[in-house]
Amino acid sequence: MSLLTPKIARGYTGELPPPRFNLARYCLAASAAATPDKVALIVVSDAGASLDAAERWTYASLDDAVRRIAAGLLAEGFKPGERLMIRMPNTSDYALLFFGAIAAGLVPLPSSSQLTEGEAEFLLSDSAASAIAIEGGMTIDAHGVRIIDETVIARLKSHAPLADYADTNANDPAFLVYTSGTSGRPKGVLHAQRSAWGRRPMYRGWYGISPADTVLHAGAFNWTYTLGVGLTDPWANGATTVLYNGEKDVQVWPKLLERTRATLFAAVPTLYRQILKYCDLSAHDLSALRHGLTAGEALSPALLDHWREATGKNLYEALGMSECSTYISTGPGMDIRAGSPGRPQPGRCVAALPLDGGTEPLPPGETGLLAVHRSDPGLMLGYWRRPDEEQDVYRGEWFIGGDLASFDADGYMWFQGRADDVMNAMGYRVSPQEVEAALSAHPDIAEVAVTEVHVREDVSIIAAFVVPKEGHARDAQSIMAFAEAHLAAYKRPREIIFMDSLPRTANDKVTRRKLAQR
């Protein structure tokens, strides 16, 4: 059952992964053997060009290239367990390096090409990575670690392929991703090889995926949403995935849906909203599309209705987090209740726990902390070198992510806000403390507080509330330029609001919620 009560045995009820398990082998080896000539990946760089010009990888060629890179990394002296940071654009080399590192037993760290040099240097240092893969004009102070550039990647790909994927344990580290924490600095989330197996409840509970599907994903590789929905899950199911890395223009998405005959489209609600606003969907043949997938932000009832009216297709929403990917969703065959992201996926053990402590799930209708059972194979191994932060997220047999939620009598979850102040910007979790720490170095700023502000019913932005230093100018453009130099695009405030003072509690803590209400 999806909704738990104290009388029901708790724990993950889906099939558990085998003890020896490698994420890359799970995604590629079976289809490489069964359907070697089937197209696994199409990378489109020019939405206006013929698809014949697009980069194509069959399952056989993908499997071969991944094992070549794995062998090359080991031949160059890398040891299993070492971290390899990837800071590259959305190219096939990014995907090959990610899966190749895992195939060799290394631990890749996918990161965003949008990160500033300072942000990237923090991840490189904090992860103690042995190497960083960069491309193009990217620069970084590598602090003595090895650089993997285009020349090195070509050398790795020319190596004889590894005979087999690394014989890893299901609980061995597979990859490391960074997410904004409440401390003001990003924290590493370490995932096990079993994390790919832990995504199996999504196949039926969200996608309805099969080998016949073609999946078009609009995200970047650094995001677990893209790595999972755009690569891991289609390949584990023998499907075809399409990724676009050309010029960012909202008009390309209906064109790509039509030309690739995509059956599943994955994006954040913001992009669906932009497509509806700026594109004439009636001018495109979307008959192959079965439905859209959405995650990262809440799907508003208005947007769902608008998409249905414009396309005649459904949007299936999922709720997840970096520590466990998605675990609540709607999917084919399920009723969609507008405003709810759905129910726990088959096999998942999810509950709302009392705010003031305890491990017994609350009854339907009561609001508590959303929790996932620690037996879930999709749950992280832990926070990288942050054991102090793990104390706050585990309560007995449960992992608590910080969301407030309630369940109705049918098991549908209803979001009731955040227990902390972490913001959601374009689907990315962003710590206000991280943004504040960056902006506070501006010479004109005496104090700054950052929060998420709702500008419309279903649209929110990051806003910075600034108290300027005495005698200094109130120059919003200067602060915006400073943010551009020190923060990735998705972390930057979209509005600067000047104030004489910031609202505080009796203990002198800034009350961001009062700012948001402004």
MIVEX-674088 format. One record per atom (N, C-alpha, C): residue in one letter; x, y negated, z negated. Coordinates in steps of 0.001 Angstrom, whole numbers, plus 500000, padded with zeros to 6 digits. Each point is the difference from the previous one (the first is absolute). Last residue first. Layout:
N
AXYZ/...
! end
This chain:
518
R506323459539498781/R499981498664500574/R499717500025501489/Q500639503919497279/Q498628499487499981/Q499898498598500589/A504219502175499393/A499261500608501104/A498577499463500082/L502716498698496376/L500451499377501240/L499206500540501188/K499271501946495868/K499409498652500023/K500420499261501259/R501898504179499213/R498594500140500381/R499290498650500011/R504555500502498552/R499845499966501450/R498531500077500421/T502639498320495578/T498796500785500313/T499714499873501492/V504641499537496685/V499203499440501099/V498816500927500280/K502303499577495126/K500090500765501238/K499088499376501047/D500720498771495157/D500779499293501026/D500222500836501259/N497192500917496036/N501362500534499901/N500907499466501092/A495397498878499835/A500543499519498727/A501428500484499784/T498654499680505061/T499325500545498829/T500613499395498740/R499871497420504905/R500708500981499187/R499134500485498854/P500289497031505174/P499186500456498863/P500706501125499254/L502695496070502635/L499390501306500243/L499174500412498790/S501280494855502107/S500378501024499042/S499286501289500351/D499844496326502930/D500758499306498961/D500478500970498933/M499228501365505291/M499281499785498756/M500888499232499018/F499362501858505635/F500761499281498977/F499115499704498794/I500169503866504068/I499084499116499277/I500775499355498854/I500650502966504931/I500703499395498868/I499046499002499350/E499488504618503447/E499566498672499582/E500801499577498779/R500741504123502127/R499384499344501154/R499506498588499648/P504212503325497967/P498703499347499771/P499492499339501270/R503234504397500166/R500017498542499909/R498617499438499707/K501378504696500860/K500080499568498599/K499848498489499839/Y500145502388504244/Y498770500391499312/Y499991499583498532/A503861499168502836/A498829499242500449/A498748500330499190/A504740500477497615/A499403500603501194/A498680499307500312/L503692497196497330/L498977501032499810/L499553500568501338/H503272496386499408/H500279500873498867/H499009501151499818/A499948496355503389/A501404500405499937/A500262501062498944/E495685498035500591/E500336500728501227/E501424500522499961/A498458497183496533/A499425501341499899/A500360500842501212/F501205495495500074/F500819500710499015/F499512501441499845/A497483497128502646/A501247500337500693/A500933500782499082/M496012498324498152/M499692501055500970/M501265500451500726/I500335496320497140/I499839501240499224/I499685501166500919/S500267495728501917/S501329500391499526/S499920501317499221/Q495994498017501414/Q500728500565501139/Q501383500478499592/A497220497708496857/A499572501366500238/A500787500655501133/D500946495927496524/D500246500318501414/D499682501474500254/R499969495915496356/R499079501131500137/R500006500398501480/A504162497483497111/A498896499930500960/A499126501249499938/H502763498033495672/H500252500700501264/H498739499994500872/G500397498210495405/G500684499149500966/G500285500666501336/E499174503281496101/E499699498570499871/E500848499189500976/K498714505000501257/K500866499334499040/K499701498497500000/P496020503335501418/P501281499471500483/P500827499394498867/V496300504053500319/V500203498783499216/V501359499442500420/V496428503637502571/V501317499428499724/V499893498750499132/F497556504791502068/F499622498809499239/F501277499417499409/A498703503470504310/A500978499601498991/A499548498691499366/A497532504444502806/A500132498560499788/A501014499755498892/I498065504070503677/I500890499681498879/I500144498486499930/I495475502464501925/I501356499586500360/I500825499866498726/S495017502470502127/S500767499374498926/S501410499705500486/V494589501595501682/V501338499558500393/V500677499345498802/D495300501522500400/D500837501164500260/D501415499631500448/E496733496650498636/E499528501190499302/E500946501182500161/R502390495471500554/R498673500391500460/R499639501291499286/V503814497967498615/V499562498841500772/V498657500246500678/H503046501853495540/H499001500369501006/H499505498733500695/V504873501156497513/V498829499122500000/V499053500436501113/E504561501696496760/E499175500279501176/E498718499186499887/T504794498416497750/T498892500921499838/T499274500190501323/V504517497473497066/V499489500522501270/V498870500974499713/A503058495595497679/A499236501221499762/A499345500409501303/V504167496424497930/V499184500534501093/V499306501267499526/E503209495209498434/E499294501221499651/E499199500470501208/A503147496584500638/A500212500162498560/A499374501303499513/I501892498198505059/I498981500703499207/I500418500109498535/D502529498196503930/D498910499087499623/D499013500616499014/P503897502354501989/P500452498859499177/P498896499057499535/H499654505434500824/H499879498797500827/H500323498770499144/A499706504574498358/A501333499480500316/A499947498758500882/S496122502602498724/S500472499169498883/S501396499435500232/L497721503143502989/L499644498590500175/L500572499110498903/A500672504781499809/A500637499443501197/A499732498498500118/A497937502388496513/A501443499970499772/A500732499395501190/E495332500754500335/E500308498875499102/E501500499869499771/V498421503699502414/V499864498778500795/V500358498776499156/E499949504135497806/E501064500003501006/E499964498725500834/Q496598500777496806/Q501258499633499363/Q501155499955501003/P495655501484501291/P500083498539499887/P501316499562499371/S499363504529502926/S500065499543498620/S500051498483499961/V497786503458503753/V501018498977499784/V499938499531498548/R498198504009503858/R499973499596498601/R501174499061499746/Y497415500740504821/Y501210500220499218/Y499762499570498553/G496703499456503493/G500180501410499719/G501248500322499198/M498791495505501143/M500025500725501276/M500262501490499788/A500401497938495661/A500159499089501133/A500145500811501280/N498681500252494449/N499892500791501217/N500013499037501176/M501930499892494494/M499165499474501072/M499987500976501180/V500725500329494317/V500576500290501308/V499021499616501099/D499596499714494984/D499865498871500919/D500562500270501391/D497636503608496354/D501136499083499973/D499795498928501068/A496788503300499426/A500350499831498597/A501228499104499854/R496223499862504062/R501308500491499596/R500232499770498513/G495081500821502821/G501090499048499813/G501292500683499587/Q495833502310500984/Q499607498956499055/Q501138499019499714/F497922504122503732/F501152499238499519/F499536498836499135/W497772504914501033/W499728498575500188/W501102499210499314/M498817505414502043/M500754499090499152/M499671498551500345/Y497147504929500347/Y500576498881500733/Y500671499033499026/G497441504078498805/G501450500075500122/G500634498896500810/D495288500721498585/D500354500847501142/D501502500062500236/A497965497276496550/A499591501376499724/A500352500964501130/D503090495702499559/D498560500165499855/D499674501489499838/F504545497182498453/F499450500971500932/F498491500059499815/S504187496068499121/S498949500843499439/S499545500960501090/A504681496647498752/A499003500590500878/A498934500720499184/L505071496938500235/L498807500210499200/L498896500503500921/D505642500368500463/D498713499541500511/D498901500279498981/G504695501334499509/G499734498600499664/G498706499447500548/G502204504672500031/G500569499048500938/G499704498548499722/I500658505019497325/I499113498844500072/I500638498932500878/F500182505693498897/F500735498841500498/F499010498861500194/W499740504639496594/W499526499082501035/W501060498980500405/E499869503413496307/E500006500719501281/E499641499113501186/G501539497448495796/G499737501433499926/G500126500649501365/R500510495508500780/R499238500192498764/R499617501473499937/Y503403496284502993/Y499590501359499662/Y499275500012498652/V501848496007501894/V499122500548501033/V499561501431499729/D503106497156497342/D498721499285500096/D499020500645500969/Q504541501543499246/Q499257500154498755/Q498600499398500100/E503362499609503429/E499172501199500081/E499162500195498743/E503272496528500473/E498734499667500649/E499088501220500118/D504390500436498183/D499201499159499106/D498644499678500601/P503396502384502432/P499219500845499087/P499130499177499054/R502705499187504489/R499147499140499171/R499166500858499037/R503005501356503823/R500791499367498947/R499188499008499159/W497198501687503746/W501445500111500127/W500700499158498926/Y495123502329499503/Y500584498736500431/Y501523500107499948/G496954504459500891/G500200498979498970/G500530498723500606/L498161503988502273/L500868500579498987/L500203499021498849/M495404499741502981/M501445499735500023/M500753500816498951/L495329501727502191/L500454499004499042/L501528499911499997/G497111503139502509/G500331498750500676/G500571498945499079/P498363504386498613/P501293500103500680/P500392498728500751/D496976500567495382/D499817499725501431/D501354500037500708/S499126500417495166/S500249501225500762/S499872499783501505/R499045496652496552/R501433500136500279/R500337501274500765/H495328497061500318/H500604501050499185/H501442500248500435/V497522495209500354/V500165501210500809/V500715501038499144/A496850495136499066/A501109500907499711/A499966501216500909/L497879494649498632/L499987501060501001/L501248500865499830/L497399497144496120/L501213500003500812/L499981501196500951/G495248498032498407/G501239500352499322/G501174499917500952/T494125499330499284/T501229499516500623/T501213500374499159/E494885502406500703/E500864499260499081/E501324499666500678/G496484502587502153/G499502498664499697/G500882499186499084/P500141505412499862/P499613499132501114/P499471498650499507/P503264502301496546/P498820500452500752/P499679499045501134/L505110500752498160/L498767499302499649/L498830500553500806/P504565502829498572/P499371499148501021/P498695499392499504/E504207501335496823/E498733500562500447/E499339499059501008/T504159499263497484/T500169500731501257/T498712500633500496/G501949495457496694/G499273501250500095/G500139500626501370/G500086494505498759/G500733501231499734/G499122501230500072/D498549495418500903/D500724499921498736/D500715501288499621/L497263499443503999/L500994498935500011/L500869500023498756/P497666504482502138/P499702498858499134/P501133498973499990/L499403502991504407/L500335500240498599/L499698498761499160/A498519502543504934/A500140498701499343/A500202500275498515/A501363503403504317/A499060499623498949/A500205498544499614/V501457504609503552/V500038498556499773/V498936499634498974/C502495504159502973/C499433499876498659/C500177498550499570/R499829502943505028/R500558498984499108/R499279500016498655/G498653502772503737/G501139500506499247/G500590499018499022/P497246498066504033/P499891501387499553/P501277500496499326/Q499138494757499725/Q500123500955501095/Q499968501431499469/P497495495748497637/P501263500731499992/P500031501053501108/R496793496035501131/R500115500943498892/R501387500641500003/G498431494905501998/G499639501403500169/G500156500814498736/P500485495094500837/P500958500681500884/P499744501486500125/S496315495914499145/S500744501053499310/S500989500628500967/G497123496564501455/G500549499450498777/G500759501015499179/A496247501716503262/A500714498749500200/A500433499413498663/R499289505067501268/R499295499060499145/R500789498702500013/I499528504631503246/I500788498835499625/I499130499097499151/D499918505575500928/D499282498733500002/D500970498894499595/M501835504467502416/M499670499383498713/M499128498780500222/G501925502635503551/G499038500827499294/G499588499459498650/P504638498376501842/P498946500564500845/P499098500943499190/G502388496575496878/G500457500737501164/G498838500552500786/T502138496648495493/T498845500506500732/T500533500714501244/S502756499390495140/S499699499568501366/S498588500404500404/I504541500245496171/I498550499784500057/I499679499483501386/Y504431500900499043/Y499398501114499264/Y498485499875499896/T505127498135502558/T498555499857499796/T499421501227499332/S505060498763498891/S499314499798501263/S498493499927499754/C503317500083496506/C499245501226500304/C499321499950501366/E502861496476498003/E500372501138499174/E499295501296500382/S499127495662502019/S501313500493500404/S500380501263499250/M494853499178500703/M501062499218499378/M501325500619500398/G494230499898501526/G501218500695499614/G500963499071499299/L494782500819502637/L500688499274498934/L501224500804499603/A496668499615504708/A500704500795498994/A500657499061499000/E495802500183504252/E500930499314499114/E500689500994499062/Y497475499848505103/Y500121500786498778/Y501136499421499157/L496445498347504148/L501289499784499362/L500001500817498712/N497003500623504869/N500152499805498563/N501425499605499639/K497162498954504770/K500865500967499307/K500047499664498505/G497925497446503665/G499224501218499794/G500790501077499285/T501228495249501277/T500591501187500619/T499121501243499942/A498824495503498251/A500806499709501185/A500461501259500729/E497476500203495874/E499190499336501022/E500773499825501294/R502274501731496238/R499014500956500504/R499163499401501113/W503019497185497770/W500711500977500839/W499031501025500583/H498280496858496927/H500397499328501238/H500690500972500946/D498824501489495657/D498816499812500838/D500370499390501346/L503450500423496807/L499537501330500431/L498807499867500933/L501539496110497928/L500916500434501057/L499586501365500531/A497575498305496351/A499756499181501188/A500883500431501161/P500547502009495675/P498795500467500698/P499735499223501288/S505068500391498280/S498766499324499596/S498804500571500761/L504850502114498412/L499175499827501193/L498670499379499570/A505115499735497601/A498605500435499900/A499265499696501299/E505229500996500232/E499138498966499460/E498586500566499904/G503367503017501134/G500865498868499668/G499265498830499390/A498039503618503755/A500530500087498641/A500838498758499757/T496686502876504030/T500440498750499394/T500432500225498565/L498478502355505229/L500453500238498637/L500501498686499430/G496311501540504228/G501163499287499514/G500301500384498563/H497566503006504180/H499775499065498901/H501304499311499642/R499266502443504141/R498988500632499151/R499653499103498818/L501940498955505181/L500179499763498571/L498877500654499205/A500156499839504825/A500795501093499422/A500134499866498485/S497756496664502721/S499195501215499843/S500781501153499373/L500754495082501258/L500421500591498728/L499291501332499741/D501123496087503987/D499402501324499849/D500563500653498733/H499364494518501142/H500910501146499917/H499225501295499784/A498184495457500087/A500780500073501239/A500920501216500031/S497290498709496233/S499125500515501054/S500735500145501329/L501976498023496086/L500041501460500001/L499119500608501079/D502659495349499190/D498716500392500584/D499994501511500143/C502871496766496344/C499987500914501152/C498569500266500472/Y501356497278496067/Y500731499473501156/Y499918500872501255/K497752500935495649/K499908498552500201/K500579499556501334/L500175504577498479/L498604499608500222/L499875498521500338/I504238501642498820/I499582500595501272/I498569499578500334/Q501707498794495794/Q500584499185501070/Q499594500532501372/R498709502470496209/R499294498718500006/R500503499103501138/Y502200504065499183/Y498670500253500572/Y499217498690500113/L504093499753497795/L500175500155501447/L498668500311500678/T500053499659495284/T500303498704500606/T500140500107501507/P499449503966497278/P498779499250500330/P500257498655500664/V503678503747500772/V499454499368498796/V498739499225500388/A501520504491502725/A500440498618499796/A499474499507498658/A499856504394503950/A500254499675498596/A500567498595499883/F497069503663503496/F500743498739499921/F500132499621498540/L498727504508503517/L500025499442498656/L500852498739500015/T499312502231504018/T498786500486499342/T499881499477498570/A502463498232504902/A500172500330498590/A498665500427499397/R501753498804504674/R498872500867499661/R500128500483498547/T502811496799502537/T500547501238499423/T498920501024499708/R498875495704501848/R500987500617500891/R500545501313499459/E496779497327497464/E499446500435501283/E501016500810500799/L501364498056495948/L498971500998499714/L499426500565501295/L503006496410500298/L500669501266499706/L499001501100499682/K498331495663500731/K500631500479501241/K500644501370499768/P498187497681496294/P498966500642500826/P500556500510501335/W503185497799497245/W499459501207499377/W498836500609500769/V502565495821501022/V500567501260500507/V499249501218499490/Q499136495257498820/Q499357500477501223/Q500512501362500471/V501804497419496266/V498827500790499654/V499314500591501227/D505212499023499462/D498868499276500564/D498775500864499764/K505653500138499431/K498808500059499158/K498919499066500545/E503979502756502750/E499641498689499483/E498679500066499236/G502156504730500331/G500167498819500841/G499579498718499305/N499919504940498796/N501033499142499413/N500285498770500845/Y496331504516498895/Y500273498826500829/Y501037499136499307/L498201505517500039/L500438498834499240/L500395498891500955/V497221505125499628/V500397498868500847/V500376498842499092/T499363505833499782/T499942498691499361/T500545498936500941/T497698505372499983/T500859499019500657/T499849498667499287/A499392505216497816/A499337498959500793/A501039499101500670/G500388503890496718/G500211500248501422/G499329499001500914/N500331500114495035/N498801500602500585/N500126500234501502/A503417497943497342/A499698501205499226/A498779500728500548/W501216495833501889/W500947501052500372/W499744501286499220/P497326496154499024/P499762500487501368/P500935501143500378/D500736498046495708/D498770500789500104/D499665500424501431/T503972497281499091/T500004501258499247/T498758500848500266/L500355495537502101/L500979501010500406/L499793501342499295/G497109496046499379/G500473499841501371/G500939501085500479/V498123499747495515/V498888500108500945/V500486499956501447/G503378499669496559/G499102501119499748/G498967500190501084/L503081496399500188/L500786501234499985/L499102501218499814/T497996495720499710/T500409500344501362/T500770501309500038/Y498646498383495805/Y498784500156500798/Y500355500433501420/T503384498740496943/T499600501404499883/T498713500274500761/W503565496204501443/W498812500142499165/W499599501469499943/N503555498267502751/N500410499876498604/N498846500287499043/F499557499937504882/F500500501237499408/F500369499875498525/A496041497022502333/A501451500123500128/A500488501191499192/G494824499346502354/G500914499542498955/G501465500181500344/A495642501280502330/A500419498618500234/A501067499516499030/H498292504954502462/H500169499297498722/H500589498622500256/L497317504401502593/L500662498716500220/L500054499272498667/V499262505392501829/V499899499020498926/V500792498752500374/T497434504593502222/T501055499028500283/T499806498853499026/D498225505558500058/D499940498559499752/D501223499256500512/A498986504895499870/A499490499307501184/A500037498486499856/P501182503226496494/P501054499861501021/P499543499231501237/S497478498714495518/S500274501293500632/S501110499809501028/I497059497297495476/I501006500078501052/I500164501422500523/G497218497098496656/G499378500977500874/G500927500290501168/Y500660496669496142/Y500196499976501447/Y498990500824500797/W499752499751495086/W500105498646500568/W500031500030501524/G499664503960497120/G499294499005499217/G500057498592500541/R502279503898501933/R498548500175500070/R499254498854499328/Y504692499780500128/Y499670500518501319/Y498485500112500173/M502228498748495850/M499566498925500909/M499515500543501336/P501932502807496532/P498596499633499749/P499479498885500905/R504689501354500232/R499042500887500661/R498533499674499677/R504341498082498325/R499134499214500875/R498910500849500653/G503607501713497220/G499013499309499185/G499069499113500797/W503715502150501992/W498966500988499706/W498876499354499197/A503709497355500777/A499303500237501275/A498883501011499825/S502868499111496343/S499066498895500235/S499242500170501309/R503631502857498092/R498606500437499969/R499007498891500322/Q504725499207499463/Q499723500666501277/Q498528500396500083/A500823495992496695/A500531501349500181/A499710500514501406/H500700494689498072/H499046501047500369/H500711501317500268/L500673494919497311/L500674501170500558/L498984501110500238/V500212494397499521/V499102501125499744/V500604501208500707/G501984494900498152/G500017501142500899/G499055501093499549/K499646494468499303/K500450501231499359/K499887501142500982/P500428494099499850/P499484501245500580/P500558501222499276/R499301495423497350/R500970500527500959/R499461501318500554/G497596497508496720/G500512498942500848/G501058500465500965/S497153502511496751/S501158499387499369/S500589498874500841/T496313503068501118/T499553498891499152/T501168499294499334/G500482502446504895/G499597500367498655/G499596498777499199/S500521501750505491/S500071498915499032/S499483500484498656/T502368503437503382/T498736499304499869/T500159498909498963/Y503008503822503336/Y499947498958498980/Y498661499285500040/V502022505270501278/V499390498765500495/V499941498997498857/L502510505009501581/L499855498966498983/L499383498771500652/F500388505832500894/F500207498622500446/F499680499043498863/A500617504802499292/A499902499944501463/A500258498591500516/P501084503459495316/P499713498680500581/P499993500057501520/D498666504450497283/D501202499213500279/D499616498636500574/N496968503716498877/N500135498889499072/N501286499209500188/A498935503914502605/A498850499101500160/A500097498767499115/N504502502329501669/N498916500352499101/N498862499007500179/T503608501178504009/T499736499210498803/T498868500599499175/D503355500903504194/D499202500922499182/D499727499327498651/A500915497697505033/A500552500235498668/A499043500860499177/Y499725500665505251/Y499796498894499063/Y500541500372498622/D502224502243504299/D498708500016499320/D499926498794499077/A503552500451503146/A499330501273500273/A498621500048499370/L502278495433501708/L500064500841498809/L499198501271500270/P501995497353504266/P498938499991498986/P500267500946498838/A503781497271502834/A499266501259500142/A498957500082498886/H501424495097501501/H500542501142499275/H499186501264500300/S499113495415501474/S500750500842500944/S500585501237499326/K497588496515497635/K499067500695500895/K500715500928500992/L502518497206497025/L499263501006499230/L499102500832500909/R502265496344501895/R500934501088499679/R499299501115499222/A497594496077500946/A500235500748501243/A500935501179499744/I499308497057496450/I498787500779500262/I500161500836501264/V503418496951498917/V500024501162499111/V498782500890500245/T500230495968502364/T501084500882500433/T500039501272499159/E496946496501498876/E499595500719501210/E501052500998500474/D500507498987494918/D499471499145501062/D499657500839501226/I501266500329494488/I499575500853501116/I499340499102501028/I503635499320495626/I499008499425500920/I499712501017501099/R501932500439494584/R500178500231501433/R498846499398500803/V501690497863495273/V499355501231500462/V500119500095501518/G501672496220497280/G500879501143500187/G499333501278500458/H497687495757499333/H500691500342498746/H500810501292500133/A497194497349503296/A499788501414499696/A500743500472498751/D497728495500502196/D501225500277499267/D499863501411499450/I497499498249504540/I499870500321498585/I501390500165499411/T496786498795504904/T501237499896499244/T499719500319498541/M497709500637505398/M499868499990498545/M501369499945499339/G498565500129504872/G500733498903499387/G499907499954498491/G499267504683502532/G499860498655500554/G500838498979499259/E498956504206497122/E499947499910501458/E499911498546500412/I501316503792495564/I499497498715500475/I500078499964501516/A500577503389495295/A499820499992501447/A499375498669500400/I503139501749495617/I498824499271500464/I499991500006501514/A502293502991495435/A500089499401501334/A498722499228500286/S500787502140495820/S501328500246500556/S500192499315501344/A496723498507495629/A500045500709501279/A501442500140500481/A497572498271495786/A501338500591500086/A500129500834501272/S496228497180498353/S499867501412500388/S501329500741499978/D499763495302499077/D499212500702498991/D499899501493500304/S502223497088503122/S500729500122498738/S499238500852498993/L497952499049504124/L501222500758500274/L500761500249498703/L496209497223499881/L499623501409500179/L501239500866500192/F500696495347499760/F499545500515498709/F499644501482500116/E501156497677503915/E501175500280499180/E499604500534498630/A496624498510502946/A500574501271500457/A501210500381499159/E498013495819499210/E499092501070499589/E500556501371500378/G502361496178501463/G500090500162498549/G499115501118499486/E499819498800504575/E501267500659499697/E500134500244498493/T495050499838501734/T501137499098500131/T501276500759499634/L495651502519502045/L500672499588498779/L501110499001500301/Q497249502362503293/Q499618498640499627/Q500729499504498760/S500269504460501853/S500890499094500732/S499662498542499697/S499103504199496551/S499419499151501028/S501054499141500681/S500681505115497819/S499766498622499569/S499542499172501190/P501045505483498033/P499464499140501060/P499717498612499451/L503273504058498534/L499295498884499380/L499486499119501132/P501754505564499430/P499898498711500682/P499212498987499192/V502940504496498800/V498811499282499542/V499933498648500707/L502238505263501209/L500258498650499522/L498676499333499619/G500520504388502059/G499985499983498541/G500373498666499410/A499384501304504729/A501342500286499492/A500046500069498476/A495998498883502339/A500383501318500519/A501367500421499493/I498442495663499060/I499302500989499180/I500365501420500444/A501701496486502566/A500608499968498669/A499357501048499099/G498150499388504253/G501301500654500074/G500700500036498653/F495896497660500543/F499789501438499931/F501328500765500077/F500278495295500290/F499242500332498794/F499856501516499863/L501964498274503928/L500896499907498846/L499293500414498714/L497451499764503951/L500957501106500081/L500951499994498814/A496900496424500468/A499328501250499640/A500975501173499999/Y501681495879501448/Y499597499872498600/Y499376501324499533/D501043499526504532/D501177500297499192/D499691499897498510/S496788498747503272/S500044501449499777/S501205500377499149/T498125495133499189/T500506500747501156/T499958501493499685/N498797495158497696/N499188501196500271/N500464500707501276/P503642497057497176/P498661499788500580/P499296501333500242/M503589499741496002/M499970499936501452/M498596499653500473/R502958501578495715/R499468498641500183/R500038499702501497/I500802504227496133/I499698499710501410/I499351498623500068/M503335503189496398/M499031498928500207/M499825499732501492/L501551504302496871/L500320499349501273/L498927498948500260/R502109503334495606/R499002499127500608/R500541499364501276/E501225504985497636/E500424498609500179/E498893499194500670/G499645504778499287/G499657499177498845/G500420498558500121/P502700503705502723/P498589500067499605/P499754499209498717/K504107498418502961/K499657501126499148/K498507499994499691/F503681498063504094/F498905499700499074/F499597501272499255/G503432499636503576/G500368499970498594/G498909499650499017/E500094500774504955/E500692498746499691/E500235499819498505/A497630503759501735/A501349500058500562/A500793498739499678/L495432500231498793/L500796500891499159/L501446500074500490/L496974497516502579/L500165499358498687/L500862500867499082/G498811501766504225/G500964498911500115/G500258499317498672/A496646503334500314/A501331500593500096/A501073498919500060/A495561498546500061/A500295500647498715/A501412500588500005/I498335498254504008/I500355498927499069/I500352500575498638/R498438503030503168/R501299499463500425/R500466498902499033/R495703501806499446/R501023500924499499/R501403499575500445/V496357497471501558/V500039499902498537/V501077500917499443/A499121500207504622/A500674498750499639/A500132499847498487/D497579503749501713/D501419500084500359/D500750498749499543/D495316500112499495/D500623500954499087/D501503500080500249/L497526497463503020/L500001499354498695/L500709500881498973/S499254501691504313/S501059498989500027/S500118499277498659/A496534503216500493/A501310500646500128/A501126498973499954/Y495514498507500012/Y500346500604498720/Y501373500670500054/T499414495952503302/T499250501232499767/T500377500544498621/W500113494798501885/W500729501083499352/W499073501202499864/R500530494839502829/R499247501191499608/R500923501053499400/E499380494369501633/E500913501008499480/E499185501183499470/A498181496707504017/A500141500104498551/A500966501125499629/A498353498754504463/A501264499392499600/A500251500126498502/D495988501475502102/D501069500852500521/D501365499469499576/L495895497688499177/L500392500936498944/L501107500948500460/S499464495002502046/S499424501337500132/S500488500888498855/A499837494779498971/A500649500888500963/A499278501341500056/G498951496370496931/G499533499721501344/G500567500927501050/A501155499997495286/A498601500410500127/A499463499783501400/D504977501020498038/D499335498999500822/D498571500465500258/S502821502629497306/S500632498699499762/S499316498881500750/V498999505320497951/V499661499007501023/V500620498664499613/V500481505583498935/V500355498669499505/V499799499003501130/I498400505293498463/I500074499031501101/I500291498640499374/L500170505617498466/L500160498573499723/L500084499215501293/A499150504744499945/A499825499731498574/A499995498514499704/V498987503609504363/V500512498688499614/V499655499730498545/K500837504995502143/K498954499028499699/K500628498684499566/D502325504187501021/D499906498987501049/D498905498961499746/P500935503834497010/P501225499198500173/P499869498862501000/T496952503165496936/T499648499136501144/T501181499072500310/A500553503482496715/A498725500413500606/A499650499200501246/A504028499121497389/A500008501405500421/A498748500375500770/A500448495688498196/A501114500155500940/A500075501427500516/S496903498946496609/S499540499560501316/S501107500098501039/A501112501166495537/A498932500877500493/A499545499597501395/A503336497340497644/A500461501308500462/A498897500849500619/L499516495361497963/L500475500165501368/L500206501439500467/C498437498227495493/C499388499139501019/C500329500424501424/Y501855502264496169/Y498543500127499947/Y499339499208501126/R504665499555499305/R499665501290500620/R498481500174500080/A501593496216497726/A500219499888501442/A499662501306500721/L499742499897495211/L498998499134500626/L500157499944501513/N501293504171496837/N500680498822500543/N498993499197500804/F500266504267496003/F499207499165500907/F500829498805500427/R499381504606496565/R501022499463500911/R499275499234501091/P497119501765496832/P501137499504499194/P501117499402500842/P494956499746501870/P500933501090499669/P501197499437499238/P495329497388499519/P501049500260500994/P500855501186499611/L494718499644498602/L501281499404499625/L501069500335501035/E494371499401500301/E501111500948500117/E501315499287499711/G495744497844497659/G500374500378501356/G501142501011499986/T498031497719496133/T499416501296500353/T500291500423501435/Y501933496728495569/Y499894500071501448/Y499520501393500392/G498624498264495111/G501188500323500770/G499705500027501481/R496930500894495171/R500645498919500737/R501229500499500741/A494967502014498210/A501446500223499966/A500684498972500881/I495296498893497647/I500539500595501216/I501512500159499878/K497069497861496746/K499709501431500016/K500634500705501184/P500164495136499146/P500834500751499067/P499790501505500056/T499134497342504444/T499443499822498671/T500855500826499057/L500377497833505435/L500386500838498895/L499211499680498744/L499399499793505641/L499870499200498794/L500211500895498797/S500321501995504246/S500773498782500086/S499988499222498698/M499700505509500621/M499152498801500000/M500874498764500000/
! end
